[in-house]
Amino acid sequence: MIPSLEHVFFIPAVLLVGLAIGFRLGAKAARDELEKERRRRLE
């Protein structure tokens, strides 16, 4: 069974959007954690 042309573009596009969202959320969590650690060291 050959996937339709829409699936060939849609599935990778959805994966890329998910990857971008995950990267953004992960980067924000990492920055927040580093800031929390820095504040803890200054106290």
Backbone bond lengths (Angstrom), bond angles and torsions (degrees), N, CA, C in turn:
res aa  C-N    CA-C-N  psi(-1)  N-CA   C-N-CA  omega(-1)  CA-C   N-CA-C  phi
1 M - - - 1.451 - - 1.534 109.41 -
2 I 1.300 116.99 122.56 1.462 122.55 -178.04 1.534 108.62 -91.88
3 P 1.349 117.71 127.63 1.470 118.90 178.18 1.525 110.54 -69.00
4 S 1.309 114.61 150.07 1.463 118.88 -179.96 1.526 110.21 -70.70
5 L 1.294 115.66 164.51 1.461 121.47 -177.99 1.526 111.28 -62.78
6 E 1.339 117.03 -32.91 1.465 120.06 178.73 1.531 111.08 -61.94
7 H 1.331 115.96 -40.37 1.464 119.21 -179.68 1.521 111.79 -67.28
8 V 1.322 115.94 -34.39 1.467 119.81 -179.24 1.521 110.65 -61.26
9 F 1.335 117.68 -33.54 1.462 121.13 179.27 1.517 112.55 -95.18
10 F 1.313 117.94 -35.15 1.464 121.98 -173.49 1.527 111.88 -69.49
11 I 1.326 117.55 -46.58 1.467 120.26 -175.68 1.528 111.30 -63.69
12 P 1.330 121.08 -49.64 1.469 119.27 176.47 1.528 112.74 -62.10
13 A 1.332 117.52 -33.99 1.463 120.11 179.05 1.526 110.35 -64.50
14 V 1.320 117.28 -42.94 1.465 121.26 178.54 1.535 109.76 -64.56
15 L 1.312 117.20 -41.49 1.466 120.39 178.33 1.530 111.20 -63.09
16 L 1.317 117.46 -40.77 1.460 120.52 179.34 1.522 111.58 -67.29
17 V 1.321 117.20 -39.31 1.467 120.33 177.57 1.527 109.34 -63.77
18 G 1.317 117.26 -44.16 1.465 120.73 177.66 1.514 111.98 -62.29
19 L 1.311 116.70 -39.91 1.460 120.79 178.07 1.524 110.86 -64.30
20 A 1.327 117.32 -41.97 1.466 121.30 179.85 1.530 110.59 -65.28
21 I 1.330 117.31 -43.02 1.468 120.48 179.14 1.520 110.07 -64.83
22 G 1.312 117.08 -44.40 1.463 120.67 178.47 1.517 112.45 -62.35
23 F 1.321 116.65 -38.87 1.459 120.11 178.45 1.521 110.86 -64.63
24 R 1.339 115.92 -43.15 1.475 119.93 179.56 1.523 111.20 -62.58
25 L 1.327 116.63 -46.99 1.464 120.05 -178.38 1.526 111.00 -66.70
26 G 1.319 116.82 -39.33 1.458 120.39 178.63 1.518 111.93 -66.18
27 A 1.322 116.88 -40.82 1.465 120.55 179.31 1.526 110.45 -65.64
28 K 1.329 116.84 -39.44 1.465 120.33 178.62 1.524 110.43 -65.47
29 A 1.316 116.99 -42.35 1.465 120.50 178.86 1.532 110.54 -63.64
30 A 1.314 117.32 -39.96 1.461 120.68 178.99 1.521 110.97 -65.64
31 R 1.348 117.17 -42.89 1.468 119.97 177.53 1.522 111.31 -62.52
32 D 1.329 116.77 -43.01 1.466 120.43 178.96 1.526 111.29 -61.78
33 E 1.316 116.33 -41.24 1.462 120.80 179.95 1.528 110.88 -65.88
34 L 1.329 117.32 -41.85 1.463 120.42 178.19 1.528 110.95 -64.64
35 E 1.325 116.78 -40.10 1.467 120.49 178.30 1.522 111.21 -64.89
36 K 1.313 116.61 -40.20 1.465 120.61 178.48 1.538 110.52 -64.34
37 E 1.326 115.92 -41.29 1.474 120.06 178.61 1.538 110.32 -65.36
38 R 1.341 116.52 -40.69 1.467 119.82 179.80 1.525 110.80 -64.07
39 R 1.321 116.09 -42.29 1.481 119.26 178.70 1.519 111.38 -64.23
40 R 1.336 116.37 -38.38 1.449 120.40 -179.61 1.535 111.14 -65.08
41 R 1.330 116.43 -37.34 1.466 120.17 179.36 1.520 112.14 -70.34
42 L 1.335 117.31 -30.56 1.462 119.97 -178.46 1.521 112.39 -76.18
43 E 1.312 116.98 -21.10 1.481 119.73 -178.26 1.512 112.15 -75.47
